[in-house]
Amino acid sequence: MSAERARPDNPNDDLPQARLGWIMAAIQTLIYAAFVGTFIASPATMTAPVAPGLAVTVATVFGLLVILSTMVLTGTYVLLANRLTAC
């Protein structure tokens, strides 16, 4: 018995997952572009501390949120793509 999944006969069966992947990639690109764009437009804002007396800057928090959004979007993609495959 083989453990690998059978490929669908119709190559268009993967289209919903591919479309979802491109949408998620576009969302992540916009998030990253907002991060870089904010740095270009207002470097003083990004290098300002989050709160007075803290060494943590807005850029550090924003950067961590960019990384976290990547993880959330990846998890969301996996859940949705698996549901699309199960149908």
N, C-alpha and C positions, 0 to 999 in steps of 0.2 A: 504494500500500500504506500502511495506517495503522499508526503506531507505538504507538497506545494499546491497552491491553488491553481485551478484551471483558468486559462486566459479566456476572456469573453470572445465570442465569435465576432462581435461587432466592435471595431476599434473606437466608435463614438460613445461606448459605454463609459469611458473614462472622462468624458467631456465635463460633467458636473464637478468632479474633483479638480480638474485642471482649471476650470473657471474660478472655483473657490480659492485655489492656490494663488492665482493671479490677483484676485481681489484682496486677499490677505497680504500679499507682497506689496500691493499699491498702498494699503493702509500703513504698513510698516515704513514704507518709503516716505510717506507724508509725515509720519511721526519723527523720523530721523531728519527730514528736511526742515521741520519746525525747530528742532534742536540746533542744527547748524545755522539756519536762518536767524534765529534769535542771537546766536553768538556773533554773527556778522553784523546784524542791525544794531545790537546793543550789548557790546562786550562788558560795559560797566554793570549792567543788570546781572549778567551771568557770573561775574566775578565777585559780586556782593555776597556777604555772608547771609545765611538763611535767617539768623537771628543775631542781634548784637552780642558780641563776645564769643560767638561760635566760629570755629575754623572751617566749618562745612559751608561750601558755597552753593549758590543756586544751580550752577552747572553740574556739580556732583549729584545733587538730588535729581535734576532733570536727566542726567546720563543714566542713573540707576533706574529711573522710570522708563527710559527707552529700552534698557535691557529687560526689565520686567514685562514690558508690553510685548517684546519678542517672545518671551516664554508663554504668555497668555495667548497670543495669537497662534503660536504653534500648537498648544494644547487644544484650543478651539478648533483649529483645522483638523487635527487628528480625530477628535470626537465627531465633527460634522462629516468628514470624509468617510469614516467608518460607517456612519448611519446611512450615507448615500450608497455605499457599497452593499450594505445589508438588504436594501430594498429590492 
